[in-house]
Amino acid sequence: MSNFFASVQHGTNEIVGYFRGVVEEVKKVRWPTRKELVSYTITVVIVCTVMFVLTYGFDLLVTRGFELLGIGNS
């Protein structure tokens, strides 16, 4: 029975040690400023919008091409 408690204690120490390591690593992170965060967010929204428009436009062209060839449901 004492082996059981020893293994539980050892497992608990490993878990606590893991989370202490996580906290130490998070302290080393350089977090972006508010200005940088806004800039990054705007960049991501613009890139996603451009990719959406390009994908949608390509889909329309391919669909229209298939319709002209007589391929498709319509």
Number of C-alpha atoms within 10 A of each C-alpha: 5 7 8 9 10 11 11 12 12 12 12 12 11 12 12 12 12 12 11 12 12 11 11 11 10 11 10 8 8 7 10 10 9 9 9 11 12 12 11 13 12 12 12 12 11 12 12 12 12 12 12 12 12 12 12 12 12 12 12 12 12 12 14 14 12 14 13 10 9 10 11 10 6 6
